[in-house]
Amino acid sequence: MSAAASQALAQKYACVACHQPATKVVGPSWKDIRARYGEGQGAAAQLAAGIRAGSSGKWGAMPMPPQMQVPEADARVLGQWLVDGAK
């Protein structure tokens, strides 16, 4: 999927309400997410799982709520997009 299409998914699922490319808003920036998870094997899958299941304690006190409305396939695309630098 193209970067523009992946970015459109981030808009569609309101990821941008809490995350921005280079600045922390409510949650970490996409740049910081990539820096933490890197390009290692399984990073995109781990991010996709975190999108759908949510998490707490990974980025401070603010939890990431589960985003079960994001289909698994779209979560995988978003996870890969983050690993690729969210460009």
N, C-alpha and C positions, 0 to 999 in steps of 0.2 A: 504494500500500500504506500502511496506517496506521502511525503511529509505533510503536504497540505491537507490530504484526507485524514491523516492522523491528528493533525491540529484541529480539524473540524470535529472529530470525535471528542477531543478534550473540551471543545465548546459545547457540543451537544449534551454531554453528561455533566456539565457545569464544574469540571475539574478546575477551571480558571477562577472559580469563586474562592478557592483556598490556595491555589498554586499558580505561580507566575514563572516565566522563563529564568529570571536571574535574581528575583527578590523574594524573600520570605513574606508571606501574607499571613494566613492562618496556619498553613502547613508549609513545609520546606519548598524551596524553588526546585524547578526541574533540574537545574544545574547541580544543586546540592544532592538531589536524589541520584543522579548519574554518578556523581563523585563517590557516593557511598557504595552504590551497588556495582559500579564499573561495568565492564563488558564480559565478566566471567561467565562461564558455562552455567546456565540456569538462572542468570540474573533477570532476564525478561520474564521467565515463568514465575519467579519469586515475586516480582513486582505485580504481575497480573493477578496472582493469588491474593496479594495484599490489597489490591484495588477492590476485589469482590468481597473478601472476608473482613477487611478493616484491620486495624492494629492499634496497640497502645504502648506507650513507653519507648518507642523507637526514636522519636523526635521531640522529646520533652513531655510535658503534661497533657498537651492537646491530643486526644485520640483521633485516628482516622476512622470515621464511621464506615461500616460495610456499604458497598455500592452494588448490591445484588441486582439492581436494575440494569447494570452494564452487562450485556451478554458476554459469556466467556471468550468468544472469538474477538470481540472488541477490546476486552481487557488485555488479551494477548497482544493485539496490535498496539495498544497504548504502552504496554510494558516494553515492547521492542523499540518503540519510538523514544521512550525515555532512555533506554540503553544506548540508542544511536545518537543521543544528544538533544532530543526534542527540537529538531530544527525544521 
